[in-house]
Amino acid sequence: MEDSPGETRHIPVMLGPVIELLDCKPGGIYVDGTVGAGGYARSILEESAPDGVVLGMDWDGEAIERVHERLGSYGERLILEKADFASIRLVIGEHGIREVDGIVVDLGVSSFQIEDAQRGFSFMKEGPLDMRMNRDLPQKAADLVNTLSERDLADLIYRYGEERLSRRIARTIVAARRKSRIESTVELAALIRGIVPETRDSHRIHPATRTFQALRIAVNREIDSLERFLPRALEVLKQGGRLCAVSFHSLEDRIVKETFRNWSRSCRCPSERVACECEGRPLVRLLTRKALRPSPDEVERNPRARSAKLRAIEKR
């Protein structure tokens, strides 16, 4: 199927390795937990033809509408639901599905969200400090920036952005908002650039990158969603089913890595236990001992892919 006139075909990060690891088969049932622009979903539908099914989830309603327009010709083979991927068990149950053959999630921000200045994700474009992936969420990034105490704001930037200058940034933000409320992406980025010293990476990584990341994670409760999603995903996978997770920063990758490794151990009892009380067998097989990274060619074509890490497991 071709994209609509004027659109280019969206190629998601590390598409080839993801599809290879999912090992799609005709008749299989697959979940794309962050369907975005439909790139993974389209390839899964093609690989699982003629009767494979994809349930695409995304809590961005605009993404669901976009994929419906692009992939609507697949008919009943494509199911779309506006929902957070942490709700995977509930969503598949509503469609009478108990188990699935494969799941993929892309934990990054979609290119459509970044390129739309009104969504407020990019410090390179003038727009409101919004950052909500789901526009139904009550709290915007501007609410955090303008209402949190200096200490809480610094802690948030340090925890989710791993920004060592978090206290200096928070102090500057609080001083600026006393004069007037901070509402613009460019305004916040300029404040941060004004106090962060130049480094060797300044030409490649904007000084506001970590702060914007931290605000986005907090607004969308991304870490909480990921921690709730992983055990539910394992629960709904069939024996032999596969889960692929693509992450873009160390916090998410660390959670995925440690969770997958724990599931792959024969004993998962707490270290203080004297004797093993668990089932005594691994729950999964690691398909990626180390995270896979995009090729140099892919990074050249798509610079946003440079920080991507792909990890995958197979349920035993």
C-alpha positions in Angstrom: 0.0 0.0 0.0 1.3 3.5 -0.9 1.1 6.5 1.4 -1.3 9.3 0.6 -0.2 11.9 -2.0 2.4 14.3 -0.7 3.5 12.0 2.1 6.7 10.0 2.3 6.8 6.5 3.6 7.7 6.6 7.3 10.6 4.3 8.2 10.8 3.6 11.9 14.0 3.2 13.8 15.8 -0.2 13.3 12.9 -1.6 11.3 14.9 -4.5 9.8 16.2 -5.9 13.1 12.8 -5.4 14.8 11.0 -7.4 12.1 13.7 -10.1 12.0 13.5 -10.5 15.8 9.7 -10.6 15.9 9.8 -13.5 13.4 6.3 -12.8 12.1 4.3 -15.6 10.7 1.0 -15.9 8.8 -1.9 -16.1 11.1 0.0 -14.5 14.0 -1.4 -11.8 16.3 0.9 -8.9 17.0 0.7 -5.7 19.1 2.4 -2.5 18.1 2.1 -0.7 21.5 3.2 2.7 20.1 1.9 2.6 16.6 3.0 6.2 15.8 3.0 6.6 12.0 2.4 2.9 11.3 5.8 1.9 10.1 6.3 -1.2 12.2 2.6 -2.1 11.9 2.8 -2.0 8.1 5.8 -4.3 7.9 4.3 -6.8 10.4 1.1 -6.9 8.3 3.2 -7.6 5.2 5.3 -10.2 6.9 2.3 -12.0 8.5 0.2 -12.0 5.3 -2.3 -13.2 4.4 -4.1 -13.5 7.7 -1.9 -12.1 10.4 -3.4 -9.4 12.7 -1.9 -6.3 14.2 -3.4 -4.5 17.1 -2.0 -0.9 17.1 -2.1 1.1 20.2 -1.2 4.8 20.8 -2.5 7.2 23.3 -2.0 10.1 20.8 -5.3 10.3 19.0 -3.8 12.0 16.0 -1.5 9.0 15.5 -4.5 6.6 15.5 -6.2 8.8 12.9 -3.0 8.9 10.8 -2.5 5.2 10.8 -6.2 4.6 10.0 -5.8 6.7 6.9 -2.5 5.1 5.8 -3.2 1.5 6.5 -7.0 1.3 6.3 -6.9 -0.9 3.3 -5.7 -3.8 5.5 -9.2 -4.0 6.7 -9.9 -6.3 9.6 -6.3 -7.4 9.9 -5.6 -4.0 11.6 -7.2 -3.1 14.9 -6.5 0.4 16.3 -7.0 1.6 19.8 -6.3 4.9 21.5 -4.7 3.7 24.7 -1.5 3.7 26.7 0.6 0.6 26.1 0.5 -0.1 29.8 -3.2 -1.1 29.2 -2.2 -3.9 26.8 -3.9 -6.7 28.8 -7.2 -4.8 29.0 -7.1 -3.7 25.4 -6.5 -7.1 23.9 -9.1 -8.7 26.2 -11.7 -6.3 24.9 -11.1 -7.8 21.4 -11.4 -11.4 22.7 -7.6 -12.0 22.5 -5.9 -13.8 25.3 -2.4 -14.2 24.0 -0.3 -12.7 21.2 2.7 -13.9 19.2 4.7 -10.7 19.3 4.9 -7.1 20.7 6.9 -4.1 19.7 7.2 -0.7 21.5 9.1 2.3 20.4 9.7 4.4 23.5 10.7 7.6 21.7 8.8 10.7 20.5 7.5 10.3 17.0 8.8 12.6 14.2 5.3 13.9 13.7 5.1 15.0 17.3 8.5 16.7 17.2 7.8 18.4 13.9 4.5 19.9 15.0 5.5 23.0 16.9 2.1 23.2 18.6 2.9 20.0 20.4 5.7 21.7 22.3 8.3 18.8 22.1 11.0 20.7 20.2 13.2 23.5 21.5 14.1 24.2 17.9 10.6 25.5 17.0 8.5 28.2 18.7 5.5 26.6 20.3 3.7 26.3 23.6 5.3 24.3 26.4 2.9 21.4 26.1 4.6 18.0 25.6 1.5 15.9 26.2 1.6 12.8 24.0 -2.1 12.4 25.0 -3.8 15.7 24.7 -6.4 14.5 27.3 -3.8 14.6 30.1 -4.5 17.5 32.5 -0.9 18.7 33.1 1.3 20.4 30.5 5.1 21.0 30.7 4.3 24.7 31.3 2.5 23.8 34.5 5.5 22.0 35.9 7.9 24.8 34.8 5.8 27.5 36.4 4.5 25.8 39.6 7.0 23.4 41.0 9.2 24.5 43.8 12.9 25.1 42.8 13.9 22.0 44.7 11.2 19.8 43.1 12.0 21.2 39.6 15.8 20.5 40.1 15.1 17.0 41.3 12.8 16.3 38.3 15.4 17.6 35.8 18.2 15.5 37.5 16.1 12.3 37.9 14.6 12.1 34.4 17.1 14.2 32.4 20.3 13.1 34.3 21.3 16.7 34.0 24.2 17.5 36.4 23.4 21.3 36.2 19.8 20.7 37.3 20.0 23.0 40.3 21.4 25.9 38.4 18.8 25.4 35.6 16.0 25.2 38.2 17.2 28.4 39.9 17.3 30.3 36.6 13.8 29.1 35.7 12.3 30.2 39.0 14.0 33.6 38.8 12.7 34.1 35.3 9.1 33.0 36.1 8.9 35.6 38.9 8.9 38.3 36.2 6.5 36.5 33.8 5.1 33.0 33.2 7.3 30.8 30.9 5.0 29.6 28.1 7.3 29.1 25.1 9.6 26.3 24.1 12.1 28.7 22.6 12.0 30.9 25.7 12.8 28.0 28.0 15.6 26.8 25.6 17.1 30.2 25.5 17.1 30.5 29.3 19.0 27.1 29.6 21.5 27.9 26.8 22.3 31.2 28.6 23.7 29.4 31.7 25.1 26.1 30.4 28.8 26.3 29.5 30.0 25.3 26.1 31.3 21.8 25.8 32.8 19.6 23.0 29.3 18.2 22.4 27.5 21.6 22.3 27.4 21.6 18.5 25.7 18.2 18.5 23.6 18.2 21.7 21.6 21.3 22.6 22.0 22.4 26.2 18.3 22.1 26.7 18.0 18.5 25.5 18.1 16.9 29.0 15.7 19.4 30.6 13.2 18.9 27.8 13.5 15.2 28.1 12.9 15.3 31.8 9.8 17.5 31.4 8.4 15.2 28.7 8.9 12.1 30.8 7.3 13.7 33.8 4.3 15.1 31.9 3.5 11.7 30.3 4.5 9.5 33.3 6.6 7.5 30.9 8.7 5.6 33.4 5.6 4.5 35.3 3.9 3.4 32.1 7.0 1.3 31.1 7.2 -0.4 34.5 3.5 -1.3 34.4 3.7 -2.4 30.7 6.6 -4.9 30.9 5.1 -7.5 33.2 1.7 -7.2 31.5 3.4 -7.7 28.1 5.1 -10.9 29.3 1.8 -12.2 30.7 0.0 -11.9 27.4 2.8 -13.3 25.2 2.3 -16.9 24.1 5.1 -19.4 24.8 7.6 -18.7 22.0 6.2 -15.2 21.6 8.6 -12.3 21.3 8.9 -8.8 22.7 11.0 -6.0 21.2 11.7 -2.7 22.9 13.4 0.3 21.3 14.6 2.9 23.8 16.3 6.3 23.4 17.7 7.2 26.7 19.5 5.5 29.5 16.6 5.5 32.1 14.3 3.5 29.9 17.0 1.3 28.5 18.1 0.5 32.1 14.6 -0.6 33.1 14.2 -2.8 30.0 17.7 -4.3 30.4 17.4 -5.2 34.0 13.8 -6.5 33.6 14.8 -8.8 30.7 17.9 -10.0 32.5 16.0 -10.8 35.7 13.4 -12.7 33.7 16.2 -14.7 32.0 17.6 -16.0 35.3 16.7 -19.4 36.7 16.2 -17.9 40.1 14.6 -14.5 40.7 14.2 -14.6 44.4 15.4 -11.6 46.4 19.1 -11.9 47.5 18.1 -12.1 51.2 16.2 -15.4 50.7 18.1 -18.4 52.0 16.6 -20.8 49.6 15.0 -20.5 46.1 11.2 -20.1 46.3 10.5 -19.2 42.7 9.7 -21.6 39.9 13.4 -22.2 39.3 13.4 -21.7 35.6 14.0 -18.7 33.3 10.8 -17.0 32.1 12.4 -15.8 28.8 15.3 -16.3 26.5 17.4 -13.2 25.7 17.5 -12.7 22.0 19.9 -9.8 22.4 22.7 -10.3 24.9 23.7 -6.7 24.3 21.5 -3.9 23.0 21.5 -3.6 19.2 22.3 -0.2 17.8 21.4 1.4 14.4 23.9 1.1 11.6 26.0 4.1 10.6 24.0 4.3 7.4 20.7 4.5 9.3 22.1 7.2 11.6 23.2 9.2 8.6 19.8 8.9 7.1 18.0 9.6 10.4 20.1 11.4 13.0 17.3 10.9 15.6 18.2 7.2 15.5 21.7 7.7 17.0 20.7 7.0 20.6 18.4 4.1 19.9 18.9 0.7 21.6 16.9 -2.4 20.7 16.5 -5.3 23.2 14.4 -8.4 22.6 13.3 -11.6 24.4 11.4 -14.8 23.7 9.0 -16.2 26.3 9.8 -19.7 27.4 
